[in-house]
Amino acid sequence: MKEKIRLEHVDAGFGEKQVLYDINLIIPERKVTVIMGPSGSGKTTLLRLLNRMHEEVRGAWIRGKVFLDGLDIYSLRDPTPVRRRVGMIFQRPNPFPKMSIYENVAIGLKLYGVKDEEFIRQKVREALEAAALWEEVKDELDKPGTALSGGQQQRLCIARALAVEPDVLLMDEPTSALDPISTSKIELLIRSLSKKYTIVLVTHNVQQAARVSDYAGFIHKGRIIEFSLTAEMLTKPKNELTERFISRRALG
């Protein structure tokens, strides 16, 4: 297992409320790592720490170290380079309103100062192809991104993240608002993308974890209770809390 991200003794919270406690975790490179746990356990906070989005919330704080390829990302004054390398896909699709499909994918490149229009066009196409969306939208790139279906919008958001060539993709329950067919397409895409990208996926869906992930972590009340190969955790959990969570979710 080659390390991509490492967290050492990470505590985090908001104001007087502590959400995460002494998190020690290694995220392997070019694998899908799923973080599971009940609502309110700290899954999303943990995810947002990995590209420094956590600090955007008023009163947010963090102690400990988060390393990306050996670099402590919280030692940098400017989080912009981190956010370029670590893209984020949110629970609900969020294409930029008043922007076309093309503009939604190109916006990141332009914000980072790329001016070569031919280069941008090529990167937009590559990103849409990687997100398995090009064939569906190639003749209507001027159409508003918000006019796409929910599943297409989520793949558009994935393309937008891919256009700036990140190393890591963070996904916060990316299929929770989608129908089963769209969910299946996103899951197939996740498996395909893991050949090139490190993916960290938050979900409460045990079946989805089994389908798409290589490694799994279980978090409960802000603490990592267990971390192992997904197949191992789902069939032979070592902790009673993990076993109860998996049993309830598998039945529900």
ZIZICOR-V151052 format. One record per residue. PSI is psi in whole degrees, 0 to 359 (999 if undefined). BURIAL is # if it has 16 or more other ideal C-beta (glycine too) atoms within 10 Angstrom, else .. D_FIRST is the distance of its C-alpha to the first C-alpha in whole Angstrom. Layout:
# ZIZICOR-V151052
PSI_BURIAL_D_FIRST, PSI_BURIAL_D_FIRST
This chain:
# ZIZICOR-V151052
112_._0, 129_._4, 135_._6, 313_#_9, 141_#_12, 131_#_12, 132_#_16, 115_._18, 51_._21, 124_#_22, 147_._25, 156_#_27, 196_#_30, 117_._33, 235_._36, 355_._37, 120_._34, 132_._31, 322_#_28, 143_#_25, 116_#_25, 57_._22, 122_#_19, 118_._16, 141_#_13, 126_#_9, 119_#_9, 153_._6, 140_._7, 44_#_10, 165_#_9, 117_#_12, 124_#_12, 140_#_15, 117_#_17, 157_#_20, 164_#_23, 166_#_27, 138_._29, 11_._30, 349_#_26, 11_#_25, 310_#_23, 321_#_24, 316_#_25, 316_#_21, 315_#_20, 341_#_23, 332_#_22, 345_#_19, 21_#_22, 29_#_24, 338_#_27, 320_#_27, 351_._30, 342_._32, 133_._33, 132_._36, 359_._36, 145_#_32, 159_._30, 142_#_27, 153_._26, 191_#_23, 142_._20, 117_#_18, 137_#_16, 112_#_15, 40_._14, 353_._15, 127_._18, 107_._20, 338_#_21, 1_#_24, 349_._25, 135_._27, 320_._30, 121_._30, 355_#_27, 314_._28, 327_._25, 315_#_23, 336_#_24, 322_#_24, 339_#_20, 98_#_20, 160_#_22, 131_#_23, 125_#_25, 173_._27, 314_._28, 138_._31, 137_#_32, 58_#_33, 146_#_35, 126_._37, 155_._40, 14_._43, 144_#_41, 171_#_40, 312_#_37, 312_#_37, 324_#_38, 321_#_35, 326_#_32, 341_#_34, 320_#_34, 316_#_31, 317_#_32, 321_._35, 330_._34, 8_._32, 8_._35, 128_._35, 346_._38, 107_._38, 324_._39, 318_._38, 317_._35, 316_#_35, 318_._36, 317_._33, 325_#_30, 314_#_32, 314_#_32, 320_#_29, 318_#_27, 324_#_30, 316_._29, 330_#_25, 10_#_26, 40_#_28, 343_#_31, 311_#_33, 333_._35, 337_._36, 0_#_37, 335_._38, 5_._42, 44_._42, 340_#_40, 355_._43, 143_._43, 139_#_42, 327_#_38, 351_#_39, 351_._41, 163_#_38, 167_._37, 315_._35, 320_#_32, 321_#_33, 321_#_33, 321_#_30, 329_#_28, 319_#_31, 325_#_29, 317_#_25, 319_#_27, 319_#_29, 321_#_25, 333_#_24, 329_#_27, 11_#_26, 63_#_23, 171_#_20, 330_#_16, 141_#_16, 125_#_18, 132_#_19, 117_#_21, 94_#_23, 58_#_25, 348_#_25, 5_#_27, 336_._29, 11_#_32, 159_#_32, 167_._34, 321_._32, 315_._32, 323_#_31, 316_#_28, 320_._27, 318_#_27, 319_#_25, 318_#_22, 322_._23, 319_#_22, 314_#_19, 319_._17, 316_._19, 335_#_18, 348_#_14, 337_._14, 331_._15, 152_#_14, 128_#_12, 130_#_14, 120_#_15, 126_#_18, 131_#_20, 157_#_22, 6_#_25, 105_#_25, 321_#_23, 320_._24, 317_#_22, 317_#_19, 323_#_19, 324_#_20, 342_#_17, 156_#_14, 320_#_11, 154_#_10, 141_#_14, 140_#_15, 126_#_19, 138_#_21, 123_#_25, 42_._27, 7_#_25, 139_._23, 115_#_19, 325_#_20, 146_#_17, 130_#_13, 182_#_11, 141_._11, 312_#_14, 323_._16, 316_._15, 319_#_17, 336_#_19, 330_._21, 63_._20, 143_#_20, 340_._21, 143_._23, 324_._26, 318_#_26, 314_#_23, 318_._25, 318_._28, 311_#_26, 318_#_25, 315_._28, 315_._30, 323_#_28, 324_._28, 331_._32, 999_._32
